[in-house]
Structure formats: structure tokens, C-alpha cells
């Protein structure tokens, strides 16, 4: 029996391992990073306006 035939049963292609990585990163940015950035920007703006008019 050829060694490559034996080892090919346990070989998984590397290409398929990161298929969901880009989608996961986009989902993270859309769900967590964007609202957190908007929240932080809003509070910074509100703080600045409060400091200006106080």
C-alpha cells in the first residue's frame, strides 16, 4: 500500500478552513463595532456640547 493513499484519508484541504472568517469579521464589525463607535461618538459629542454650554 502506498503511503500517500494511507495518509490521504486524514487530509483536509486548507482552503475550507477560513471560509467563514470574512463573513464573521463583517458580522462582528456590523453588529458590535459600528454601534459601539456610534455610541462613543455620541457621548463624546454630548460631552463636548455640555462643556461648551456650561
C-alpha positions in Angstrom: 0.0 0.0 0.0 1.3 3.4 -0.9 2.0 5.8 1.9 0.1 8.7 0.2 -3.0 6.5 -0.1 -2.9 5.8 3.6 -2.4 9.5 4.6 -5.0 10.9 2.1 -7.8 9.6 4.3 -6.8 12.1 7.0 -6.0 15.1 4.8 -8.3 18.1 4.9 -7.9 20.9 2.4 -6.6 24.2 3.9 -8.9 26.2 1.6 -12.0 25.3 3.5 -10.8 26.3 7.0 -11.2 30.1 6.6 -14.4 30.2 4.5 -16.4 31.8 7.3 -13.7 34.1 8.6 -14.5 37.1 6.3 -18.3 36.8 7.0 -17.6 36.5 10.7 -15.4 39.6 10.6 -18.1 41.6 8.7 -20.7 40.4 11.2 -18.5 41.5 14.1 -18.0 44.9 12.6 -21.7 45.4 11.7 -23.1 44.1 15.0 -20.6 45.2 17.6 -18.0 47.7 16.3 -20.3 50.1 14.4 -22.9 50.6 17.2 -20.1 50.9 19.8 -18.4 53.5 17.7 -21.7 55.4 17.2 -22.3 55.2 21.0 -18.8 56.5 21.8 -19.1 59.3 19.2 -22.5 60.4 20.5 -21.3 60.5 24.1 -18.1 62.4 23.1 -20.3 64.9 21.2 -22.8 65.3 24.0 -19.9 65.8 26.5 -18.4 68.5 24.3 -21.7 70.3 23.8 -22.3 70.1 27.6 -18.8 71.6 28.2 -19.4 74.4 25.7 -22.7 75.5 27.1 -22.0 75.1 30.8 
